[in-house]
Each structure stands twice: as C-alpha cells, then as structure tokens.
Amino acid sequence: MPIIEIHVLEGRSSEVKARAAAAITQAAAEGFGVSKDTVRILVTEHKKDEFYVGGRAGRATDKAKAGLVAENKGEKS
C-alpha cells in the first residue's frame, strides 16, 4: 500500500486538499498498479515561518517566482 506524505503551507481549504488527494490517489493507483483503496495520503500543514526556501522563511512559490525573474535578468537570487 503506497503511503504518500504531502507538506503544504496552511490556508488551503478542505475542498482543495480533497481534490488534490483524489488526483494523487488516482495517479498513485495507476502508477503502482494497486487499488485506490490501498493508497494512503497524509497532509501536513505548516505555518509560513516554518517553511524555508533558500534559507529564508516564506512561500516556495514566491521564492521560485523571484528566482525565475532573477534568472531572466541574468542575476542569481
């Protein structure tokens, strides 16, 4: 039975997490060739100051976007 851990920043609705869990369950069941009923998903939410990207607290998407902007300008973030 696949057990999948997902770590996200807090703030997503139950509906969004359920939708993601359903999609991930489907993909895991197909990929591993198992029944969807055997797929386990654990969602752990973290506060913004508990999540670090590049040594700084904050949202990964914000930091990733900043890195892409810097790369496009030929700079390092």
N, CA, C and O atoms as a DFTB+ gen file, in Angstrom:
308 C
 N C O
     1  1       0.842      -1.181       0.000
     2  2       0.000       0.000       0.000
     3  2       0.888       1.245       0.000
     4  3       1.704       1.419       0.905
     5  1       0.739       2.097      -0.988
     6  2       1.511       3.340      -1.033
     7  2       1.047       4.305       0.071
     8  3      -0.149       4.484       0.301
     9  1       2.014       4.910       0.735
    10  2       1.726       5.957       1.717
    11  2       2.446       7.209       1.224
    12  3       3.667       7.213       1.064
    13  1       1.683       8.260       0.987
    14  2       2.220       9.483       0.400
    15  2       2.076      10.618       1.406
    16  3       0.990      10.865       1.932
    17  1       3.185      11.305       1.666
    18  2       3.165      12.460       2.564
    19  2       3.219      13.734       1.730
    20  3       4.015      13.850       0.798
    21  1       2.364      14.682       2.080
    22  2       2.324      15.969       1.399
    23  2       2.478      17.057       2.451
    24  3       1.747      17.072       3.441
    25  1       3.411      17.954       2.246
    26  2       3.627      19.072       3.154
    27  2       3.271      20.356       2.411
    28  3       3.822      20.635       1.346
    29  1       2.357      21.130       2.968
    30  2       1.913      22.375       2.341
    31  2       1.839      23.471       3.393
    32  3       1.784      23.208       4.594
    33  1       1.838      24.693       2.912
    34  2       1.589      25.808       3.817
    35  2       0.114      25.825       4.179
    36  3      -0.741      25.491       3.358
    37  1      -0.179      26.215       5.406
    38  2      -1.576      26.237       5.835
    39  2      -2.359      27.278       5.053
    40  3      -1.803      28.240       4.522
    41  1      -3.667      27.055       4.998
    42  2      -4.519      28.035       4.341
    43  2      -5.356      27.474       3.207
    44  3      -6.293      28.128       2.750
    45  1      -5.041      26.293       2.753
    46  2      -5.846      25.704       1.677
    47  2      -7.127      25.124       2.262
    48  3      -7.126      24.590       3.372
    49  1      -8.204      25.229       1.523
    50  2      -9.494      24.725       2.007
    51  2      -9.511      23.200       1.997
    52  3      -8.699      22.561       1.329
    53  1     -10.446      22.631       2.746
    54  2     -10.635      21.181       2.754
    55  2     -10.971      20.674       1.360
    56  3     -10.553      19.585       0.966
    57  1     -11.731      21.473       0.619
    58  2     -12.109      21.070      -0.737
    59  2     -10.887      20.971      -1.651
    60  3     -10.783      20.038      -2.448
    61  1      -9.981      21.911      -1.541
    62  2      -8.770      21.898      -2.370
    63  2      -7.909      20.691      -2.004
    64  3      -7.397      20.000      -2.885
    65  1      -7.751      20.436      -0.704
    66  2      -6.954      19.286      -0.283
    67  2      -7.597      17.980      -0.724
    68  3      -6.901      17.051      -1.134
    69  1      -8.926      17.903      -0.643
    70  2      -9.631      16.688      -1.072
    71  2      -9.470      16.468      -2.569
    72  3      -9.292      15.335      -3.015
    73  1      -9.531      17.550      -3.349
    74  2      -9.370      17.447      -4.796
    75  2      -7.955      16.967      -5.144
    76  3      -7.772      16.120      -6.018
    77  1      -6.968      17.520      -4.450
    78  2      -5.583      17.104      -4.685
    79  2      -5.393      15.644      -4.277
    80  3      -4.743      14.878      -4.988
    81  1      -5.955      15.263      -3.143
    82  2      -5.830      13.877      -2.668
    83  2      -6.459      12.905      -3.656
    84  3      -5.910      11.830      -3.896
    85  1      -7.594      13.263      -4.228
    86  2      -8.257      12.390      -5.202
    87  2      -7.385      12.214      -6.449
    88  3      -7.252      11.104      -6.964
    89  1      -6.799      13.301      -6.928
    90  2      -5.959      13.235      -8.120
    91  2      -4.675      12.438      -7.850
    92  3      -4.243      11.635      -8.677
    93  1      -4.088      12.673      -6.699
    94  2      -2.860      11.961      -6.336
    95  2      -3.151      10.480      -6.117
    96  3      -2.354       9.624      -6.500
    97  1      -4.290      10.178      -5.503
    98  2      -4.690       8.787      -5.299
    99  2      -4.826       8.070      -6.633
   100  3      -4.335       6.954      -6.801
   101  1      -5.493       8.714      -7.577
   102  2      -5.684       8.125      -8.909
   103  2      -4.335       7.849      -9.569
   104  3      -4.110       6.766     -10.109
   105  1      -3.447       8.831      -9.520
   106  2      -2.135       8.675     -10.156
   107  2      -1.318       7.580      -9.475
   108  3      -0.672       6.781     -10.153
   109  1      -1.338       7.534      -8.155
   110  2      -0.575       6.517      -7.427
   111  2      -1.127       5.123      -7.707
   112  3      -0.360       4.180      -7.900
   113  1      -2.440       4.989      -7.728
   114  2      -3.058       3.692      -8.003
   115  2      -2.666       3.205      -9.392
   116  3      -2.316       2.037      -9.564
   117  1      -2.720       4.082     -10.376
   118  2      -2.339       3.709     -11.738
   119  2      -0.843       3.407     -11.833
   120  3      -0.438       2.413     -12.435
   121  1      -0.041       4.263     -11.240
   122  2       1.415       4.103     -11.319
   123  2       1.930       2.856     -10.624
   124  3       2.827       2.180     -11.128
   125  1       1.362       2.556      -9.472
   126  2       1.795       1.382      -8.711
   127  2       0.999       0.129      -9.057
   128  3       1.351      -0.970      -8.626
   129  1      -0.070       0.287      -9.830
   130  2      -0.888      -0.863     -10.190
   131  2      -1.625      -1.459      -9.007
   132  3      -1.727      -2.679      -8.877
   133  1      -2.147      -0.579      -8.133
   134  2      -2.864      -1.036      -6.941
   135  2      -4.260      -0.426      -6.920
   136  3      -4.566       0.485      -7.689
   137  1      -5.092      -0.937      -6.038
   138  2      -6.429      -0.382      -5.851
   139  2      -6.335       0.987      -5.187
   140  3      -5.476       1.209      -4.334
   141  1      -7.216       1.901      -5.576
   142  2      -7.249       3.222      -4.928
   143  2      -7.495       3.094      -3.429
   144  3      -7.053       3.944      -2.655
   145  1      -8.193       2.043      -3.013
   146  2      -8.493       1.853      -1.595
   147  2      -7.256       1.575      -0.748
   148  3      -7.311       1.669       0.478
   149  1      -6.143       1.234      -1.391
   150  2      -4.922       0.959      -0.637
   151  2      -3.998       2.169      -0.530
   152  3      -3.000       2.119       0.188
   153  1      -4.315       3.250      -1.231
   154  2      -3.469       4.447      -1.229
   155  2      -3.782       5.285       0.008
   156  3      -4.939       5.607       0.280
   157  1      -2.739       5.632       0.748
   158  2      -2.871       6.464       1.947
   159  2      -2.168       7.796       1.692
   160  3      -1.062       7.833       1.152
   161  1      -2.823       8.886       2.085
   162  2      -2.232      10.212       1.902
   163  2      -2.287      10.957       3.226
   164  3      -3.338      11.055       3.858
   165  1      -1.146      11.477       3.630
   166  2      -1.042      12.283       4.847
   167  2      -0.737      13.716       4.448
   168  3       0.251      13.971       3.759
   169  1      -1.566      14.645       4.870
   170  2      -1.350      16.056       4.565
   171  2      -0.933      16.754       5.857
   172  3      -1.659      16.731       6.852
   173  1       0.236      17.369       5.827
   174  2       0.732      18.127       6.973
   175  2       0.817      19.582       6.566
   176  3       1.451      19.925       5.568
   177  1       0.174      20.435       7.347
   178  2       0.211      21.868       7.058
   179  2       1.241      22.552       7.954
   180  3       1.412      22.200       9.121
   181  1       1.911      23.526       7.378
   182  2       2.936      24.266       8.101
   183  2       2.630      25.753       8.050
   184  3       2.058      26.250       7.080
   185  1       3.016      26.452       9.103
   186  2       2.896      27.914       9.107
   187  2       3.996      28.488       8.224
   188  3       5.029      27.857       8.001
   189  1       3.754      29.697       7.727
   190  2       4.684      30.335       6.794
   191  2       6.098      30.414       7.374
   192  3       7.073      30.240       6.643
   193  1       6.220      30.676       8.684
   194  2       7.549      30.808       9.281
   195  2       8.198      29.461       9.602
   196  3       9.285      29.419      10.178
   197  1       7.541      28.363       9.233
   198  2       8.106      27.026       9.431
   199  2       8.575      26.411       8.110
   200  3       9.032      25.268       8.082
   201  1       8.463      27.153       7.041
   202  2       8.762      26.650       5.704
   203  2       9.843      27.539       5.110
   204  3       9.647      28.746       4.970
   205  1      10.976      26.954       4.763
   206  2      12.109      27.745       4.298
   207  2      12.484      27.402       2.862
   208  3      12.490      26.236       2.468
   209  1      12.788      28.410       2.108
   210  2      13.268      28.255       0.741
   211  2      14.518      29.116       0.618
   212  3      14.476      30.321       0.868
   213  1      15.606      28.509       0.240
   214  2      16.851      29.265       0.118
   215  2      17.298      29.870       1.439
   216  3      17.935      30.923       1.462
   217  1      16.960      29.199       2.548
   218  2      17.358      29.673       3.865
   219  2      16.489      30.779       4.430
   220  3      16.778      31.312       5.501
   221  1      15.414      31.131       3.712
   222  2      14.522      32.195       4.177
   223  2      13.120      31.649       4.358
   224  3      12.645      30.840       3.561
   225  1      12.464      32.101       5.415
   226  2      11.081      31.678       5.645
   227  2      10.191      32.324       4.604
   228  3      10.384      33.482       4.233
   229  1       9.219      31.568       4.139
   230  2       8.280      32.122       3.175
   231  2       7.744      31.074       2.242
   232  3       8.118      29.903       2.315
   233  1       6.875      31.498       1.372
   234  2       6.234      30.584       0.439
   235  2       7.172      30.200      -0.693
   236  3       7.852      31.047      -1.272
   237  1       7.198      28.929      -0.992
   238  2       8.071      28.428      -2.059
   239  2       7.733      29.071      -3.397
   240  3       8.628      29.384      -4.182
   241  1       6.448      29.268      -3.656
   242  2       6.067      29.841      -4.949
   243  2       6.577      31.272      -5.082
   244  3       6.995      31.688      -6.162
   245  1       6.543      32.017      -3.992
   246  2       7.056      33.385      -4.033
   247  2       8.549      33.378      -4.330
   248  3       9.030      34.159      -5.151
   249  1       9.284      32.485      -3.654
   250  2      10.730      32.422      -3.847
   251  2      11.068      31.901      -5.238
   252  3      12.003      32.382      -5.878
   253  1      10.309      30.921      -5.697
   254  2      10.556      30.371      -7.033
   255  2      10.322      31.436      -8.096
   256  3      11.110      31.564      -9.033
   257  1       9.242      32.201      -7.953
   258  2       8.955      33.264      -8.910
   259  2      10.069      34.300      -8.899
   260  3      10.483      34.790      -9.950
   261  1      10.548      34.630      -7.709
   262  2      11.621      35.618      -7.597
   263  2      12.879      35.088      -8.279
   264  3      13.596      35.844      -8.935
   265  1      13.148      33.788      -8.127
   266  2      14.313      33.187      -8.773
   267  2      14.192      33.200     -10.279
   268  3      15.173      33.448     -10.981
   269  1      13.004      32.938     -10.783
   270  2      12.795      32.949     -12.226
   271  2      12.970      34.348     -12.786
   272  3      13.548      34.528     -13.858
   273  1      12.477      35.327     -12.068
   274  2      12.630      36.707     -12.516
   275  2      14.108      37.072     -12.543
   276  3      14.575      37.692     -13.499
   277  1      14.865      36.686     -11.482
   278  2      16.282      36.999     -11.422
   279  2      17.036      36.275     -12.532
   280  3      17.937      36.851     -13.141
   281  1      16.674      34.992     -12.809
   282  2      17.334      34.243     -13.881
   283  2      17.078      34.905     -15.227
   284  3      17.973      34.980     -16.069
   285  1      15.878      35.375     -15.424
   286  2      15.555      36.023     -16.693
   287  2      16.344      37.313     -16.892
   288  3      16.558      37.753     -18.022
   289  1      16.768      37.907     -15.794
   290  2      17.561      39.136     -15.881
   291  2      19.057      38.823     -15.845
   292  3      19.890      39.727     -15.903
   293  1      19.395      37.502     -15.748
   294  2      20.809      37.115     -15.699
   295  2      21.420      37.274     -14.341
   296  3      22.643      37.336     -14.219
   297  1      20.599      37.344     -13.305
   298  2      21.077      37.501     -11.945
   299  2      20.877      36.211     -11.186
   300  3      20.150      35.326     -11.637
   301  1      21.523      36.095     -10.026
   302  2      21.277      34.983      -9.126
   303  2      20.456      35.485      -7.953
   304  3      20.669      36.588      -7.450
   305  1      19.479      34.628      -7.511
   306  2      18.668      35.050      -6.361
   307  2      19.291      34.602      -5.071
   308  3      18.748      34.867      -3.998
